[in-house]
């Protein structure tokens, strides 16, 4: 009787047996060049630094610098440094709009100077957002349309001259507190006009009573952008002037680009945002945005995705989103980031800027909020820097059933690297995958692998050497690995 029961249990177990373990085969061909490795590892905001400039062991300055991030966008910069409420926003730098914009005494650059200096000391270039921090509260301070669009543009002109030409330096002695000395040549190339004007669009018939980013009509914003872009490009033809940091409304974007083209508005880059659960959705949007830009005559303008992160939902699933971004599910964020970088490398987008490296926000998956120590989602940025070191993307074919993303690069010295990520938004995936890598014409006997998964954090692990010259690694459902040779 016991024997029959035992056989019955085996049969039932077989009926519900898991599917065979996933496998993936990667083949890298160094002879097939695809182009340059793009800056997919830029971010929003700079390092958290203590008030004392020389104390680099506090905050996250050293780890931020070690990631070698190419650009930091200065949006929502509050709480990055002391005095954050007086940092970067135009109404913080020029607090009295009725004052004379030609007099440097009417500008307050102090905290922004310190903040931008910390960014460049970390080896990161500044991507300056000309505009305002999002305002969620019932009272609005900076997101309402300026009283005079042309004057607002002239104020921005002086901000640019301050950081690129030294205009207004030495007016406020507070900047030299604690014997801090600055170079006034920041050489900021990218200047972005505003942020997410499409988030709360309205017309005269149906006004939104609590606008978060732009408190005017769509028509007003088009005119505002035109006046500002033409003025700044006329004054600084060698700089990159663009925007408008689209929140996501592609119909709004279509109308904006049509207006810009019809009114000869200069646009060196079009910036846009997306928060998603799937790297493939991000990549698909990149293709759609590029098509819109090209269709309106902006083929030469850069497409820059300068806010993105994992978001499962903004309401019902918001807590889950935060757990994935910066909480106990941070591994999911790490795998998502590595996968998104790889997916977008293959699409017509020029740069990605992760939101957010600001340690005070729950949307920062890179640094733990209390200790400021790196979390698992910090290490895709380290890995991507290794691809940038090689510089040239080469073919990497992935034979798998989905959930795998890979990007390979080679250097002039013959070295190479591949970033492979495994990601799924399905939390029920549990099998370990067998991933095989071969590089045409290259021995992998001395290859090194750094693996991040549930139990490892960018840990060097041995590779299984195969008789045919390939190597094998085992990858958990949410994981990524950097293999170098």
N, C-alpha and C positions, 0 to 999 in steps of 0.2 A: 504494500500500500504506500509506504514512504517512497519507494522507487518510482511508482507511477506519478506521485505528486511532484517529485524532483524533475522528471522528464517534462511534465506539464509546464512547470515554471520555466525551464529552458526554452520551450517552444514559445511561451508568451514573451520572454525576453528577446528572442530572435525577431518576433513580429514588430517590436518597437526599437530595434537596434539602430544606433546612430548611423548616418550615411558615412561612407568612407572619408577618411581625413583629407582635407583640402591639399592640393599641391599647386605649385606654380613653377614655371621654368622661365628664367630670364636669360636673354642672349644679347650681349653688348657687342657692337661692331664699331671699334674705334676709327675705322676708315670711313664710316658714313657720318659726315659732319652735318649737324642740324642748325647750328647757329650758336649764339652766345648764351651762357647761363644768365638768366635775368635776375634782377634784385627782387626775388620773391620773399625776402626776409626783412623787409623794412617794417617799421612799426609806427604807432601813434605814441608820442610822448617820450620823454627822456628819463634818465636815471633819477632815483630818489637819493638826494644828497643831504647831508647834515648842514646846518647853518654855517659851520666853519669849513671854509673851502678846502683846506689842506687835509681834513680828516677823511681820507678815502676808504678807510676800513669800515666805517659805519655806512649805513644805507646799502644800496645794491650797486654802487658805482663800478666796482671792480668786475662783478659778474656781468653787468650790462656791457661794459667795455670788451670783455672777453668774447662776447657773442659777435662782435664786429658787424653791427647792424648798419646798413648803408644810409638810411634816412630815418628821421623821426619827425612826424607831423605834429605841429603844435596846436592840437585841438583838444578842448576839455582839459586844459593843463592845470586846473585847480588842484591843489593838494600835492602837486609834484615837488614843490619847494615851499619854503615859508613865504608867505605873501602871495599865495597862489591866486587869490581873488584879484590881485593887481598885476596879473601876468598874462601877456600875449593878446588878450582881447583888445579890440580897437578902443572901446569905451573905457578900458582900464589904462591904456597907454595915453589916450587923449580924453581925460575925464570930463572936461567942459567943452561941449561941442560949439558953444557960442564964442569961444576964445579964438585968438588969431593963430591959425594953423601954421603960419610962417615963423613963429617965435618958438624956439626950442624950449623955453622956460615953461611952456604950456603942456609939455609932454612929460610923462612919468615912465621912464624906461628901466628903472632900477632893477625890479624883480625879474623882468624879462631878460635883461642883460645877464643876470646871474644864471637864469635857467638855460638860456641858449649857450652860455659859456660851458655849463656842465655837459650839455649834449656834445659840443664839439671836442671837449677834452676827452670824451669817451670814444672819439674817433668817428662819430656819426655826423652826417650832414643834416642841416636843418631844412625842413619842408614847412614853410611858414603859411599858416592859415590866416588870412586877413578877414576877420569877422568876429563872431561871438560864440561863446559857449552856449549849448542848448539850455533853455530855461523851462523847467517843468512846473514851476509854481504859479500861483494866481496873479502875481504881478510881474510885469515885463520891464527889463531895464535896457537890454541891448539888442533884442531881436526885432524891434519895431523899425520900420524903414527910416534911414537917416533923413533929417529935415532938408538936407541939401546934398544930392548925390554927387555933384561935382566937387563939393568941399570934402566929402568923405574920401573921394579918390585922391585929392591932394594930401589929405592926412596920411593915407597909405603910401603915397609917394615919399613923404618925409620919413616914415618908418623904414622904407627900403633904403633911403639914403643914410639913415642912421646906422644900419647894420652892414651896408656894403661900401659906404663912402666916408663914414665917420662923422656925419652931420649930428650936431647936438651933443657931442661927447664933452665932458668936463663941466657941463652946466650944473649938474646935481652932484655935490660932493659925497652924497650918501653912498654912491656906487663904490667908493674906495674904502668903505668901512672895513676894518680888520686887515688893512694893508693889502687889499685885493687889487691887482692891476690887470686890466683887460687890454687885449688887442682889439681895436675897433673894426677890423676887417673880418667879417663873418662869411663873406662871399656866398650868400644865400642865393641859389639859382631858381628854385621853385617857389612861386607866390600864388596861393590859391584864394580865389574870391568866394567868400561865404561858405556855408555848410547847410546841406539838406533843405533847400528852399521849397522843395516839393513835399515835405513831410505833412504840412497842414495847409494845402492850397485852398483858396476860397475866391469867390467873385463877389460882386456887390449884392447879389441876391441871397447868398448863403455864407455869411462870414463865420469863421472859426473864432470863438471868443477866447481861446487860450492857445495861441500859436506857440510852438516850441522853438522854432528856428527862424522863421520869416513871418513877420506880422503884417505884411502887405499883400496885395494881389499878385497874381502871377505876372500880369502885364507890367506892374511896377517893378518886379524883380528883373524882368527882361531888360527894361530900360536902365535900371540900376547897374546891372552887369555890363551892359554895353558901354555906358559912360565910364565905368571904372576900368574895364579892360582896355578900351581905346586910349585912355589917359596914361595908364601905366606902361602899355606897350610903346606908346609914343615917346615916353621919357626913358624907357629902358629896353630898347629893341633886342638886346642880347640876353635878357632874362626870359624865363619861361613863366608866362602868365596864363592862368587857366582856372578851372572850377567846373561846375558849381558844387561838387560833392553831393551828387544825387542820392537821395535816400533810397530810391528803388522804383519810382514810377516811370516806366519806360515810355508811356504816352506823353507824359510831361517832358521827358528828355527829347522825344521826337519833335515836339513843339518848340522847345528851347533851341535845339540845333537848327531847326528851320528858320527861326527868327534870327539867330546869330549869323547864319549864312546870308540871309536876305539883307541884313544890315551891315555886312562886312565886319563883323566882330572878330578880332584876332583871338585865336584859341590855340595855345601851344599844347595844352593837355585837357582832356575831359576826365574829371574824377567822379567816381561813383562808388556806391556801397552795396553790400549784400551780406546778410546773415542767413545761414543755411544749415541743414543737417547732412547734406550730400556734397562732396567735392565736385561731383559731376554736374550738379546744378549750378555751382559757381562757375565752372568752366563753360557751361552752356550760355550763361548770362554774359560772360566775357565775349563770346562770339556774337551775341545779339547786339551788344553795345558797340562793338567794332563795326558791325554792319550799319547801324544807325549813323555813326560818325562818318563812315565812308559815303553813305548815301546823301549826306548833306555837305559834301565837299571838304571834309576835314580828314582826308586820308593821311596827311602828314602829322596830325596831332597825336600825341601819346594818349593811350587809354590807361588810366591809373585807378586800380581798385584800392582805395585808401581807408576803408573800414570794412573789416570782415572778421567773423568768428563763428564758432558753433553756437547755434540757437535752435533748440527743438521747438520752442514756442515762447511768445512774449507774455502770455496770460496763464493758461492752465499748466503749461509745461515750463514756466519760467524758473521755478525752483530746480527742476532737473537740469535746465540749461546752465544755471550757476554752479551746480555740483560738477558738471562736466568741464566748465571753463576753469574754475578755481577751487573746487572742493574735492570731495573724496573720489570723484570720477575723472580726475585730471588726466589720467591715462587716455581716456577717450578723446580729450582735447588734443593731447600730444599726437595721437594717431591721425586725427582729423587734420591738424595743422600740416603734418608731413605730407599727407595725401593731397591736400588742397594745393600746396606749393608745387607738387609734381604735376597735378592735373592742369594747373594754370600755366605752368612753364610751356606746355604744349599748345596753348591757345593764344590768340592775338591780344594779349594784355601786356603792358610794358613793365608794370611794377605792382606788387602787393604790399599793403601796409596794414599789419595786424592791429586790431583794436582790442586790447589796449596794453601797453607796457607800463602804464601808470599803476604803481603798486597799491594805491589807495582804493582802487575799484575792484569789484567782484568779477569784472570781465577781463581781468588780467590773469591768464593761466600760466604766465612765465615765472612769477615770483610770489612766494607765500606772503600773505598780507602782514603777518606779525613779525616773523623773523627776517623777511625779505630774501630768504634763501631760494635758489632756483628749484622749480618743480619740474616734473617730467616734460611738460609742454614748453619748457625753455630750450630743450635740447634739439628740436628740429631746426632752430635758428643756428645753433652751433654746427649741425650737420650741413645745412645749406651753405654756410660759409666755406665749408670744405669743397663743395662743388664749385663755388665762385672762384676759389683758389686755382682750380684747374682751368676754368674759364670757358671751355668750348663744349657744348652739348653734342653728344654722339648718340647714335641709334641704340635704343634699348627695347627690344621686343619682349612683351610679357604674354606668355601662354598660360592663362588661368581662367577660371570661371567668374571672375569679378572680385571686387574687394581689394585688389592689389594695384598699387601705383608705383611707378619707378622712373627715375631720371638718372642718366649717366653722363659723366663728363671726363674729358681728358685734358692734360696739361701739355705744355710745350716740351717738358722734360720726359714725356712718355708715361708719366704717372696717370692714374685714373681712379675714379670713385663712382659708386652708384648708391643712391638713396632708394630704398624699397620700403614701402609702407603697406600695412594691412589694416583696413578699416571697414567697419560695418556699423550702421545705426541700430541694428538688431542686437539687443542685449542677450539673446538666446543662443547666439553663435558661440560655441565653446571648444571646437576642435583645434588642435595644433596643426599648422600647415607645414609641409615639407617644401622648402623653396630652394631650387637649384639655380646656380649662376654659372654661366660660362662667358668668357671674353675671347672673342676671335683673335687668334694669334698671340695670346698672352697667357703666361703661366700665373696661376693664382696660389702657388705654394707658399708665398710669403705675404699673402693678403691678410689684412687685419679687419676685424669686424667689431663695431660697437652697437650693442643691441639695447633697445628700451622696450620693456613689456611690464607685466604685472609685478614681477619681482626684481627686475633690473632697471637701472637708470643710466643710460649711455655707458653700459659696462662692456669692457672688451671680453669677447667670448671666442673660443676656438671654432674654426670652420671645419666641417667634415670634408676631407679630401677624397675625391672620386677618381677612379682609374682613367676616366676620359679627360681629366684635367679640369673638370668643373668642381665647384664646391657646393656644399649644402648647409643651410641653416634651418632651424625650427622656429617658426613664428606663431605666437599666440594670436587670437582674433584681433586684439587692439595692440599693435606694436609697430615699430619701425627700426630699420637697421641701416647703418652706413658702412659699406665695405670699400676699403681702399687698397690699391696695389701700386 
